[in-house]
């Protein structure tokens, strides 16, 4: 004999209010969620545990995930995301210079909030820089630095990270992308101190 469902019975966050209408062969039950939402659900869904709430639990989890820190899309968040991508994601254009070479980040920086607590706000015109290029990303080995500071910090500037319009590549890669010799690009940034936009976009004068 089928189990009888009575008012005040509970199924997860649902509290039974009474009988609902019939839909074909199915008898609906009028229920109210702990969040206050009232609706009619199938009797079988309650008895078999398929329906335990109006979905507010899931919505709350999504909202919490999206608003945990409220900084998605900010410069510092993008620096953190990019760091993880080039260390973890084999499909990332920079993985061959980082993850493939064993460059990693400390365990605590798997969490954005901890990364933010350690590094603070990202100053305009800077990007995340490893002080010792032979070591990974950690509070002790990272700073916010301008492209020029990063280039000067390297024994070779071939792998100096340069950020422009939200993209981060080594100096050598930028040189290839903008069709400028690496030595010329290096001189513009390091020796002449040009702003990054000018260094990457000003055409090279061709001498006759």
C-alpha positions in Angstrom: 0.0 0.0 0.0 1.3 3.4 -1.0 2.6 5.6 1.9 0.2 8.3 2.9 1.5 11.9 2.8 0.1 14.1 5.5 0.2 17.8 6.2 3.3 18.9 8.2 5.3 15.9 6.9 8.8 16.9 5.8 10.9 15.9 2.9 14.2 17.7 3.1 13.4 21.4 3.1 9.8 20.8 1.9 6.9 20.9 4.4 3.7 19.4 3.2 0.7 21.8 3.2 -1.9 19.5 1.7 -3.1 17.8 -1.5 -2.5 19.4 -4.8 -4.3 19.0 -8.1 -4.2 15.8 -10.2 -2.2 15.9 -13.5 -3.1 12.8 -15.5 -2.3 9.8 -13.4 -0.1 11.8 -11.1 -1.3 13.4 -7.8 0.6 16.6 -6.9 1.3 17.6 -3.3 1.3 21.2 -2.2 4.5 22.0 -0.3 6.4 24.9 1.1 10.2 25.3 1.2 11.9 26.6 4.3 12.8 29.7 2.2 9.1 30.4 1.8 8.6 29.2 -1.7 5.3 27.4 -2.2 4.6 25.1 -5.1 3.1 21.7 -6.1 5.4 18.8 -6.7 4.8 15.2 -7.7 4.1 12.8 -4.9 6.6 10.2 -6.2 9.4 12.8 -6.3 8.9 13.4 -2.6 8.8 9.8 -1.6 11.8 8.8 -3.7 13.9 11.8 -2.6 14.2 13.4 -6.0 12.6 16.7 -4.7 13.9 18.1 -1.4 13.7 21.8 -2.0 12.8 24.5 -4.4 16.4 24.7 -5.6 17.3 27.6 -3.3 20.3 25.5 -1.9 21.8 25.3 -5.4 21.1 29.0 -6.2 22.7 30.0 -2.9 25.8 28.0 -3.7 26.1 29.6 -7.1 25.5 33.1 -5.7 28.1 32.5 -3.0 30.7 31.3 -5.6 30.1 34.3 -7.8 30.1 36.9 -5.0 32.7 35.3 -2.6 35.2 38.0 -3.3 33.4 40.2 -5.9 36.7 40.8 -7.8 36.3 38.6 -10.9 37.5 40.6 -13.9 39.7 43.0 -11.9 43.4 43.4 -12.8 44.6 41.5 -9.7 42.1 38.7 -10.3 43.3 38.4 -13.9 46.9 38.3 -12.7 46.0 35.4 -10.4 44.0 33.6 -13.1 46.8 34.0 -15.7 49.4 32.7 -13.2 47.3 29.5 -12.6 46.6 29.1 -16.3 50.3 29.2 -17.4 51.3 26.8 -14.6 48.4 24.3 -14.9 46.7 24.5 -18.3 48.6 22.6 -21.0 46.4 24.4 -23.6 47.6 27.8 -22.5 49.9 29.6 -24.9 52.4 30.2 -22.1 52.4 26.7 -20.6 55.6 25.7 -22.4 57.5 28.4 -20.6 56.0 27.7 -17.1 54.1 24.5 -16.3 56.1 22.5 -18.8 59.3 23.7 -17.2 58.2 22.9 -13.7 57.1 26.4 -12.6 54.4 26.1 -10.0 52.7 28.3 -7.4 52.5 27.7 -3.6 49.5 25.7 -2.3 47.9 28.7 -0.6 47.8 30.6 -3.8 45.3 28.1 -5.3 42.9 30.4 -3.4 42.4 33.9 -4.8 41.6 35.4 -1.5 44.9 34.3 0.0 46.8 35.6 -3.1 45.1 38.9 -2.7 45.9 39.0 1.0 49.5 38.4 0.3 50.0 40.7 -2.7 47.5 43.5 -2.1 46.2 45.7 -4.9 48.0 45.5 -8.2 49.5 49.0 -9.0 48.7 50.3 -12.5 51.2 49.5 -15.1 52.6 46.5 -13.3 52.3 42.7 -13.5 53.2 39.7 -11.3 56.9 39.1 -11.3 59.0 36.3 -9.9 62.1 37.8 -8.2 64.1 34.6 -8.7 63.2 33.2 -12.1 64.4 29.7 -11.0 61.7 29.5 -8.3 57.9 29.4 -8.5 55.2 31.8 -7.4 55.0 32.5 -3.7 54.7 35.5 -1.4 58.4 35.4 -0.8 59.4 35.3 -4.5 56.8 37.7 -6.1 56.3 41.4 -6.5 54.4 43.8 -8.7 56.9 45.2 -11.2 56.8 47.2 -14.4 58.0 45.5 -17.6 61.2 47.6 -17.4 61.9 46.4 -13.8 61.2 42.8 -14.9 63.5 43.1 -17.8 66.3 44.5 -15.7 65.8 41.8 -13.1 66.6 39.0 -15.7 70.1 37.8 -16.5 68.5 37.6 -20.0 65.5 39.6 -21.1 64.4 36.9 -23.5 61.7 35.7 -21.1 60.7 39.0 -19.5 57.0 39.1 -19.1 55.3 42.0 -20.7 51.6 42.9 -20.3 49.8 44.9 -22.9 46.0 45.2 -23.4 45.3 42.3 -21.0 47.8 39.9 -22.7 51.0 38.7 -21.1 53.9 37.3 -23.2 57.7 37.2 -22.9 59.6 39.9 -24.7 60.7 37.5 -27.4 57.1 36.5 -28.1 55.9 40.2 -28.3 58.8 40.9 -30.7 57.6 38.2 -33.0 53.9 39.3 -32.7 54.7 43.0 -33.6 57.4 42.2 -36.1 60.2 44.1 -34.2 63.6 42.6 -33.5 63.9 41.5 -29.8 67.1 43.6 -29.5 65.2 46.7 -30.7 62.3 46.0 -28.4 64.6 45.4 -25.5 66.4 48.7 -26.1 63.2 50.6 -26.3 61.9 49.3 -23.0 65.1 48.9 -20.9 67.7 51.4 -22.3 65.4 54.1 -23.6 62.6 53.6 -21.0 59.7 53.9 -23.5 56.1 53.2 -22.3 55.0 49.7 -23.3 52.4 50.9 -25.7 54.8 53.0 -27.6 57.5 50.4 -27.6 55.1 47.8 -29.1 53.3 50.0 -31.6 55.7 52.5 -33.0 57.0 51.3 -36.4 60.7 50.9 -36.8 62.3 53.4 -39.1 63.8 51.8 -42.1 67.0 53.4 -43.2 67.7 53.5 -46.9 
